[in-house]
Amino acid sequence: MAELAPYDLNHVFFASSGSEANDTNIRLVRHFWALKGKPNKSIIISRKNAYHGSSVGSGSLGGMTAMHDQGGMPIPDIHHINQPNWWSEGGDMTPEDFGLACAQKLEEKIKSLGADRVAAFIAEPVQGAGGVIVAPDTYWPEVQRICDHYGILLIADEVICGFGRTGSWFGSQTLNIKPDIMTIAKGLSSGYQPIGGSIVSDEIESIIAKDEFNHGYTYSSHPVAAAVALENLRIIEDENIIGHVKNDVGPYLKKAWEELCNHPLVGEAKIVGMMGSIALTPNKETRAPFKSEAGTVGYICRERCFANNLIMRHVGDRMIISPPLIITKAEVDILIQRANRALDEAMEKIIQEGLMC
C-alpha cells in the first residue's frame, strides 16, 4: 500500500471494513492532536448526505438523515456542512461560484467552532451513496487551501473511489487532492474478503509512534484477507485495469453517459471513471423537482431499469451506476441502450400518473 498510495501516505492501520477504518480515524486524529499538545482539537467536520459507514462513529461522520434518526447519532464533536451538489442546491449560482461557496462553508464552520478545536475534515472525493455527486472544479482546491491554512487534517474517504474506480489508484489523485489520511476498503480486495484500513502520512505516524495507540480489532491485518488483497492488487496491476478505465473504456463511457442529457427526462449527467449519475427532472431549465415525493420517480425509473436487465440504483430522483472496472465498450453500448429504453418507459409511466410539472 505504501508503494501505491500517493504523496507521503506510507503507513496503514488495517481494519475489516470502511466503517471500522473511519472509527479508527476518529480516535486517530484526536490522539494525534493530543500528543501534539492540543487535546481540545477534537471536532471532525463532515458533509450532509455523505456516507462514511454504519457504526455509531462512522455513521455520525456520515450525513445521512435517515441514519441519524436511529441510534442517537451524531455523537458529540461531529459537525456537518452542506454538500457540493450544484444541481439540487446551486440555485441561481454558476457551478464555479457554487463550488467556491460550498468550500467556504467549511471555513465559516471552522471559524464558528474555533480552529483550535477542529481536528479534521472528512469527505469522499466523489460522493458515492449520496448520489454520485461530483463537486464543481472550484471546490476541492479551495477545500485544500482552507485545511492547509487552518492546520486541519484532511481525510479522504476512498472506500468507493479507491483502486481504479475513478481512473487512478485513488480518487484523490484524479481530483488533485492531497489528504493526510485515506480510508480504504471495498476495492482493496474487490469484496472477496473483508479488509479495510487507514493510510496515514509520515507526519501522523511519527507522532503516533511516540506513544501507544490503544486501538485495534480482532481481525485487523488478518493474513487470509491480506493475501487476497495482495492477489487482487497484483491482478489490477498485471492486467492494467486502471489504464483500461482511464484511457480506454472510461472516456468511451463518459461520452456516451453524458449524451443521456439529450433525453427529455435527464437534466444532468455526471461521471468520473466508472461511477456516474443522472438527475431526473420535469424541467431542465429550472432544475425543478417533480410534484411527487422525492424518490417516487427515481423508484419508477429503477424498476424500469431492472425490467430491462440493468442495475441502476436510485438515490431520491437521481440514478447512479457503478459498473465493473473490466466492462468492455460493447457492454457500454448495451448499458446505454438499456438506460435509454428504461428512461423512455419511465417517462411514459410518469406522464400517465401525472407526475410531470
C-alpha positions in Angstrom: 0.0 0.0 0.0 2.9 2.4 0.7 4.1 1.9 -2.8 0.7 2.6 -4.3 -0.6 5.4 -2.1 0.3 8.9 -3.3 2.4 11.6 -1.5 3.8 10.6 1.9 1.0 8.2 2.8 3.2 5.3 3.8 1.6 3.8 6.9 -1.5 1.7 7.2 -3.7 0.7 10.2 -5.7 -2.2 9.0 -9.3 -3.0 9.8 -12.1 -5.2 8.4 -14.2 -2.5 6.8 -14.6 1.1 5.9 -16.8 1.6 8.9 -14.1 0.3 11.2 -11.4 2.3 9.5 -13.4 5.6 9.9 -14.0 4.7 13.5 -10.2 4.4 13.8 -9.8 7.8 12.1 -11.9 9.5 14.8 -9.7 8.2 17.6 -6.5 8.5 15.5 -6.8 12.2 14.7 -7.8 13.1 18.3 -4.9 11.2 19.7 -2.6 12.8 17.2 -3.5 16.3 18.3 -3.4 15.3 22.0 0.1 14.1 21.5 1.0 17.4 19.9 -0.3 19.2 23.0 -3.6 20.2 21.5 -6.2 17.9 23.2 -9.0 20.3 22.5 -8.7 19.8 18.8 -11.3 17.0 18.8 -14.0 18.2 16.3 -14.4 16.5 13.0 -16.3 18.2 10.2 -18.1 16.2 7.5 -20.8 16.9 4.9 -24.5 16.4 4.8 -25.6 13.5 2.6 -22.1 11.9 3.0 -21.7 8.2 3.8 -18.7 7.0 5.9 -20.1 3.8 7.4 -22.8 2.3 9.6 -21.3 2.1 13.0 -22.1 4.7 15.6 -18.9 6.6 15.0 -18.7 6.3 11.2 -22.5 6.7 10.9 -22.1 10.0 12.8 -19.4 11.1 10.4 -21.8 10.5 7.6 -24.5 13.0 6.9 -27.4 10.7 6.2 -30.5 12.0 8.0 -32.2 8.6 7.9 -29.3 7.0 9.7 -29.0 9.9 12.3 -32.7 9.3 13.1 -31.9 5.9 14.5 -29.5 5.3 17.4 -28.7 8.7 18.8 -26.4 10.0 16.1 -24.3 12.0 15.6 -22.1 11.6 18.6 -20.6 14.8 20.2 -18.0 16.8 18.3 -19.1 15.8 14.8 -20.4 18.6 12.7 -21.7 18.8 9.1 -21.7 21.4 6.3 -23.6 21.4 3.0 -22.7 19.0 0.2 -21.4 20.4 -3.2 -24.5 19.3 -5.1 -25.0 22.1 -7.7 -27.9 20.5 -9.4 -30.2 20.4 -6.4 -28.8 23.1 -4.2 -27.0 25.6 -6.5 -29.9 27.9 -7.1 -29.0 30.8 -9.5 -25.3 30.4 -9.0 -22.9 29.1 -11.7 -21.3 25.8 -10.8 -18.0 27.5 -10.4 -19.4 30.1 -7.9 -21.3 27.4 -6.1 -18.2 25.2 -5.7 -16.4 28.1 -4.1 -19.3 29.0 -1.9 -19.7 25.4 -0.7 -16.0 25.1 0.1 -16.1 28.4 2.0 -18.9 26.9 4.2 -16.0 24.8 5.6 -14.1 28.0 6.5 -17.2 29.5 8.1 -17.7 26.4 10.2 -14.1 26.3 11.3 -14.3 30.0 12.4 -17.5 29.5 14.2 -16.2 26.4 16.1 -12.7 27.8 16.6 -9.8 26.5 14.6 -8.1 25.4 17.8 -10.9 22.9 18.3 -11.2 21.4 14.8 -9.1 18.3 14.2 -10.1 17.2 10.7 -12.4 17.5 7.7 -13.5 14.2 6.1 -15.1 13.8 2.7 -15.4 11.4 -0.2 -13.6 12.7 -3.4 -16.8 11.9 -5.2 -19.9 11.2 -3.0 -21.0 7.7 -3.7 -24.1 6.6 -1.7 -25.3 10.2 -1.6 -25.9 10.1 -5.4 -22.5 10.2 -7.1 -22.2 13.9 -6.5 -19.2 15.3 -8.5 -18.2 18.7 -7.0 -17.6 21.7 -9.3 -14.0 22.1 -10.3 -13.5 25.1 -7.9 -14.5 23.1 -4.8 -11.5 20.9 -3.9 -8.7 23.5 -4.5 -10.5 25.8 -2.0 -11.1 23.0 0.5 -7.4 22.1 0.3 -6.4 25.8 0.8 -8.7 26.1 3.9 -7.4 22.9 5.5 -3.8 23.9 5.0 -4.4 27.5 6.2 -6.1 26.5 9.5 -4.0 23.4 10.2 -6.9 21.0 9.8 -6.2 17.3 8.8 -7.9 16.3 5.6 -9.3 12.8 5.4 -10.3 11.4 2.0 -12.7 8.5 2.3 -11.6 6.4 -0.7 -13.7 3.3 0.1 -15.7 3.7 -3.1 -13.3 6.0 -5.1 -10.2 4.0 -4.5 -8.5 1.2 -6.5 -9.3 2.3 -10.0 -12.9 3.4 -9.8 -12.1 7.0 -10.9 -9.4 6.1 -13.4 -6.5 6.4 -10.9 -5.4 4.3 -8.0 -7.2 6.8 -5.7 -9.9 9.4 -6.3 -7.6 11.9 -4.5 -5.2 11.6 -7.4 -7.9 12.1 -10.0 -9.1 15.2 -8.4 -5.7 16.5 -7.2 -6.5 16.3 -3.5 -3.6 15.9 -1.0 -5.1 14.2 2.1 -3.3 13.4 5.4 -5.3 10.2 5.8 -7.1 8.0 3.3 -9.8 5.5 4.3 -9.7 2.3 2.2 -11.8 -0.9 2.0 -14.1 -2.4 -0.7 -11.8 -2.2 -3.8 -8.7 -3.3 -1.8 -9.9 -6.9 -2.1 -12.7 -6.4 -4.7 -15.0 -7.6 -2.0 -13.7 -11.1 -1.9 -12.5 -10.7 1.7 -13.4 -8.1 4.3 -10.5 -5.7 4.7 -10.1 -2.0 5.1 -7.7 0.5 6.7 -6.5 4.0 7.3 -3.5 5.1 5.3 -1.7 7.9 7.2 1.1 10.4 6.4 4.6 10.2 7.6 4.0 13.1 10.0 1.0 11.5 11.6 2.8 8.2 12.0 5.9 9.9 13.5 3.7 11.5 16.2 1.6 8.4 16.9 4.7 6.2 17.2 5.9 8.2 20.1 3.1 6.7 22.3 0.9 3.6 22.4 -2.3 3.8 20.3 -4.6 1.6 22.3 -6.9 0.6 19.5 -7.4 -2.5 17.4 -9.8 -5.0 16.0 -9.9 -8.8 16.3 -9.4 -9.3 12.6 -7.1 -6.4 11.8 -4.4 -7.5 9.4 -6.0 -10.9 9.0 -3.5 -13.0 7.0 -6.1 -14.5 4.7 -7.7 -11.1 3.9 -4.2 -9.7 3.4 -3.3 -12.5 1.0 -6.5 -12.0 -1.0 -5.9 -8.2 -1.2 -2.3 -8.7 -2.4 -3.6 -11.0 -5.2 -6.3 -8.5 -6.1 -3.7 -5.7 -6.4 -1.5 -7.9 -8.5 -4.3 -8.6 -10.9 -5.2 -4.9 -11.1 -1.6 -4.1 -12.0 -0.8 -7.0 -14.3 -4.0 -6.6 -16.3 -3.6 -2.8 -16.4 -7.2 -2.4 -15.2 -6.7 1.2 -14.1 -5.3 2.0 -17.6 -8.3 0.4 -19.1 -10.6 2.7 -17.0 -8.5 5.8 -17.6 -7.6 5.6 -21.2 -9.9 3.1 -22.9 -13.4 2.3 -21.7 -13.6 5.2 -19.3 -13.6 8.0 -21.9 -15.9 5.9 -24.1 -18.4 5.6 -21.3 -18.1 9.2 -20.3 -19.1 10.4 -23.8 -22.0 8.0 -24.0 -23.2 8.7 -20.5 -23.1 12.5 -20.9 -25.2 12.1 -24.1 -28.1 10.8 -21.8 -28.7 14.5 -21.2 -30.4 14.5 -24.6 -33.2 12.5 -23.1 -36.1 14.8 -22.0 -36.2 13.3 -18.5 -32.5 13.9 -17.8 -31.2 17.3 -16.6 -27.7 16.4 -15.6 -25.3 13.5 -16.3 -22.1 13.3 -14.2 -19.4 10.7 -14.4 -15.9 10.1 -13.2 -14.3 6.9 -14.4 -16.7 4.1 -13.5 -19.1 5.9 -11.3 -21.9 8.0 -12.8 -25.2 9.6 -12.1 -28.1 11.3 -13.9 -30.6 13.8 -12.3 -34.2 13.3 -13.3 -36.3 16.4 -13.8 -39.5 17.6 -15.4 -37.8 20.9 -16.4 -34.2 21.0 -17.4 -34.1 24.8 -17.5 -35.3 25.4 -13.9 -33.9 22.2 -12.5 -37.4 21.8 -10.9 -38.3 18.7 -8.8 -41.2 16.5 -9.5 -44.7 17.0 -8.0 -44.3 13.7 -6.2 -42.4 12.9 -3.0 -38.7 12.8 -3.7 -37.7 9.4 -4.8 -41.0 8.4 -6.3 -39.9 9.0 -9.9 -36.4 7.5 -9.1 -38.1 4.3 -7.9 -40.2 4.1 -11.1 -37.0 4.5 -13.2 -35.2 1.9 -11.1 -37.9 -0.6 -11.7 -37.8 0.0 -15.4 -34.1 -0.4 -15.3 -34.4 -3.8 -13.6 -37.1 -4.8 -16.1 -34.5 -4.1 -18.8 -31.8 -6.1 -17.1 -29.9 -3.1 -16.0 -28.8 -2.5 -12.4 -29.2 1.2 -11.7 -29.8 2.4 -8.2 -32.0 5.4 -7.3 -31.0 8.0 -4.7 -34.0 10.2 -4.5 -34.7 11.2 -8.1 -31.1 10.7 -9.0 -30.0 7.5 -10.8 -26.5 6.0 -10.2 -24.3 3.4 -11.8 -21.0 1.7 -10.8 -20.1 -0.8 -13.5 -17.3 -3.3 -13.2 -13.9 -1.8 -14.0 -13.4 -4.5 -16.6 -16.5 -3.5 -18.6 -15.9 -3.5 -22.4 -17.0 -0.9 -25.0 -19.5 -3.4 -26.4 -21.0 -3.8 -22.9 -21.1 0.0 -22.5 -23.2 0.1 -25.7 -25.6 -2.3 -24.1 -25.7 -0.4 -20.9 -26.6 2.9 -22.6 -29.1 1.2 -24.9 -30.9 -0.3 -21.8 -30.7 3.0 -19.9 -32.4 4.9 -22.8 -35.1 2.2 -23.0 -35.7 2.3 -19.3 -35.9 6.2 -19.3 -38.4 6.0 -22.2 -40.6 3.6 -20.2 -40.2 5.5 -17.0 -41.2 8.8 -18.7 -44.3 7.1 -20.2 -45.4 5.9 -16.7 -44.6 9.3 -15.1 -46.8 11.1 -17.6 -49.6 8.5 -17.1 -49.5 9.1 -13.4 -49.5 12.9 -13.8 -46.2 13.4 -12.0 -44.7 15.8 -14.5 -44.9 19.5 -13.6 
